Amino acid sequence: MTDKKLCIFNWSGGKDSTLALHYALQDETIEIKYLVTTVTEKYNRVSMHGVRESLLLKQAESIGIPLYQIRLPEMPDMETYDNTMRNYLSKFKDEGITHSIFGDIFLEDLRKYREEKLSEMGLKAIFPLWKKDTTLLIDEFLKLNYKTIIVCAQQSLQYICGKVIDKDLISSLPKNIDPCGENGEFHTFAFEGPIFKKIINFELGELVYRTYNNPKLDNESGSKSDDFGFWYIDLVN
């Protein structure tokens, strides 16, 4: 028997996570012990994506890998986030975990941050999608017959919330929008495809707009500049 890398997979529930997991499951050197997702304690929803915990659980059940939830307060500061993650990484290491898998594609600062935090705990990172062309990635995702719906989008992209991604939608996006939303322009929920044993069913719920504090300060007044916001479409199961 050859030794495998015992891993956790950082699962957001969206298309990039899905494709990265698709790749990881085909790698004979990898064994995934848990899907790990951060969930906002107050709302029982996936952090940033806003998807209900109940749908997250259905995804994990359909995939067939145990789900490990890390519960976080709403909008935690970096110290709280780092301390929480450090505690959980310590627990994972005690269980023999050696690697953590991510669906990041090209954000260098984010990769560096993840690798540094893992290194502090004696763990390593794996990035199955790293530096792949995002146009080619979304094309492959669709060719593999995966389906995903946009659950969250920046203010100017309200019209794509609640839409299932297809080639026409991707081609209609403004030129400055990454086709995988890698810069945070939008987030998705995957509900059908090869890694899922059964389709995750849901209905569209309420569309809401939420604002967040902009950390940049106005140069003259010293006050915070205008808030920025995102549209969220609720998925109800």
C-alpha positions in Angstrom: 0.0 0.0 0.0 1.2 3.5 -0.8 0.7 6.3 1.8 -1.9 8.8 0.8 -2.1 12.5 1.8 -4.9 12.6 4.4 -6.8 15.9 3.6 -9.5 18.2 4.5 -11.3 19.9 1.6 -12.4 23.5 2.1 -15.9 23.3 0.7 -17.9 26.5 -0.1 -20.6 24.6 -2.0 -20.0 26.5 -5.2 -18.7 25.7 -8.7 -14.9 26.2 -8.0 -15.1 24.0 -5.0 -17.0 21.4 -7.0 -14.5 21.3 -9.8 -11.5 21.2 -7.4 -13.1 18.3 -5.6 -13.8 16.6 -8.9 -10.1 16.7 -9.6 -9.1 15.7 -6.1 -11.3 12.7 -6.1 -9.5 11.4 -9.2 -6.1 11.8 -7.5 -5.0 8.4 -6.1 -2.5 10.1 -3.8 -5.3 11.9 -1.9 -7.8 10.8 0.7 -10.4 13.3 1.8 -11.6 12.9 5.4 -13.9 15.9 5.7 -15.5 18.7 3.7 -14.9 21.8 5.9 -17.2 24.8 5.6 -17.4 28.0 7.6 -21.0 28.8 8.7 -22.2 32.0 10.1 -23.6 31.1 13.6 -26.3 33.8 13.7 -28.0 32.8 10.4 -26.9 29.1 10.0 -25.8 29.9 6.5 -22.5 29.4 4.5 -20.2 32.3 5.1 -20.3 34.8 2.2 -22.5 32.7 0.0 -25.6 32.9 2.2 -26.8 29.3 1.5 -28.8 27.6 4.1 -27.1 25.0 6.3 -29.8 22.5 5.3 -28.7 22.6 1.7 -25.1 22.4 2.6 -25.9 19.2 4.5 -27.7 17.8 1.5 -24.6 18.5 -0.7 -22.4 16.6 1.7 -24.8 13.7 1.9 -25.0 13.5 -1.9 -21.2 13.7 -2.3 -20.7 11.1 0.5 -18.0 12.8 2.5 -18.6 13.8 6.1 -19.2 17.6 6.6 -17.3 19.5 9.3 -18.8 22.9 10.1 -16.7 25.7 11.6 -19.1 28.1 13.2 -18.2 31.8 13.1 -19.8 35.1 14.3 -21.1 37.4 11.7 -18.3 39.5 10.1 -15.5 38.3 12.5 -12.3 40.3 12.8 -9.1 38.7 11.6 -7.9 37.9 15.1 -11.1 36.0 15.9 -11.0 34.2 12.5 -7.4 33.2 12.8 -7.7 32.0 16.3 -10.8 29.9 15.4 -9.1 28.4 12.4 -5.9 27.7 14.4 -7.9 25.7 17.0 -9.7 23.6 14.3 -6.5 23.0 12.4 -4.9 21.7 15.5 -7.7 19.2 16.0 -7.4 18.1 12.4 -3.7 17.6 12.7 -4.3 15.4 15.8 -6.5 13.2 13.6 -3.6 12.7 11.2 -4.6 15.4 8.6 -1.5 16.6 6.6 -3.0 18.7 3.8 -5.8 21.2 3.2 -7.3 21.5 -0.3 -8.6 24.8 -1.7 -10.5 25.8 -4.9 -8.6 29.1 -5.4 -7.5 29.9 -8.9 -5.2 33.0 -9.1 -5.4 35.2 -6.1 -1.7 35.2 -5.0 -2.2 37.1 -1.7 -4.9 34.6 -0.6 -2.8 31.6 -1.5 0.2 33.1 0.5 -2.1 33.7 3.5 -3.4 30.1 3.4 0.0 28.6 3.0 1.5 30.7 5.9 -1.3 29.8 8.3 -1.1 26.1 7.5 2.7 26.1 7.8 2.4 27.5 11.3 0.5 24.3 12.1 2.8 22.0 10.2 0.3 21.4 7.4 0.5 21.9 3.6 -1.9 23.2 1.0 -3.1 21.8 -2.3 -4.7 23.9 -5.1 -6.1 21.7 -7.9 -7.3 24.7 -10.0 -4.3 27.0 -9.5 -3.3 29.2 -12.5 -5.8 27.5 -14.8 -7.6 29.8 -17.3 -10.9 30.7 -15.8 -12.7 30.7 -19.2 -11.5 27.2 -19.8 -12.4 26.1 -16.3 -16.0 27.2 -16.5 -16.2 25.6 -20.0 -14.9 22.3 -18.5 -17.4 22.6 -15.6 -20.3 22.8 -18.0 -19.0 20.1 -20.3 -18.8 17.8 -17.3 -22.6 18.4 -16.9 -22.3 20.2 -13.6 -25.0 22.7 -12.8 -24.7 25.6 -10.5 -26.9 28.6 -9.6 -25.7 32.1 -8.7 -26.7 32.8 -5.1 -24.8 36.0 -4.5 -23.6 38.9 -6.8 -22.1 42.3 -6.4 -24.4 45.3 -6.6 -24.1 45.9 -10.3 -24.9 42.2 -11.1 -28.3 41.9 -9.5 -29.8 40.5 -12.8 -27.7 37.3 -12.6 -28.8 36.3 -9.1 -31.0 33.2 -9.2 -29.7 32.2 -12.7 -28.2 28.8 -13.5 -24.9 29.3 -15.2 -24.6 28.4 -18.9 -22.5 29.5 -21.8 -24.9 32.3 -22.8 -24.8 33.8 -19.3 -21.0 33.7 -19.1 -20.7 35.3 -22.6 -23.1 38.1 -21.5 -21.0 39.1 -18.5 -19.3 42.5 -18.7 -15.7 42.3 -19.8 -14.3 43.3 -16.4 -16.1 40.4 -14.7 -14.1 37.2 -14.3 -16.0 34.2 -15.8 -15.5 32.3 -12.5 -16.1 35.3 -10.3 -12.7 34.7 -8.9 -12.4 38.4 -7.7 -15.6 37.9 -5.6 -18.0 39.3 -8.2 -20.5 36.4 -7.6 -20.8 33.1 -5.7 -22.7 29.9 -6.6 -24.4 26.8 -5.3 -23.7 23.5 -7.2 -26.6 21.1 -7.2 -26.0 18.5 -9.9 -23.1 16.7 -11.6 -20.7 13.7 -11.5 -19.6 14.1 -7.8 -23.3 14.2 -6.6 -25.1 10.9 -6.2 -28.4 12.7 -6.5 -29.6 16.1 -7.5 -30.1 18.7 -4.7 -33.6 20.2 -5.1 -34.6 23.7 -4.0 -36.9 26.6 -4.9 -36.0 30.2 -5.3 -36.9 32.4 -2.3 -36.5 36.1 -1.5 -34.0 38.4 -3.2 -32.4 40.7 -0.7 -29.6 43.3 -0.8 -27.1 43.6 2.1 -24.5 46.3 2.6 -21.1 46.0 4.3 -18.8 48.6 5.7 -16.2 49.8 3.3 -12.8 49.7 5.1 -11.4 52.5 2.9 -11.5 56.0 4.5 -12.4 59.2 2.8 -9.2 61.2 2.3 -10.6 64.5 3.4 -13.1 63.8 6.2 -11.5 60.7 7.6 -14.9 59.0 7.6 -15.7 55.8 6.0 -16.7 56.0 2.3 -19.9 54.6 0.9 -20.8 51.1 1.9 -20.7 48.3 -0.7 -23.3 45.6 -1.1 -24.3 42.3 -2.5 -27.5 40.8 -3.7 -28.5 37.4 -2.3 -31.2 35.0 -3.6 -32.5 32.6 -1.0 -32.6 28.9 -1.9 -35.4 27.1 0.0 -35.5 23.3 0.3 
